[in-house]
Amino acid sequence: MDYLLAWNCAHLANAVTRSKIESACRLAGYAPPVICTPEELTEE
């Protein structure tokens, strides 16, 4: 999966949680998905 879209900025799509998820994915040997809100994904 390349992107994980989330409206939940309080839990998934916030800077602290994003970095923890990215670290956990990398430690497990996986490339982390980009976690973002739909607005962030469509910004030019």
Secondary structure, DSSP 8 states (H G I E B T S, - for coil): --EEE-S-TTTTSSHHHHHHHHHHHHHTT----EEE-HHHHH--
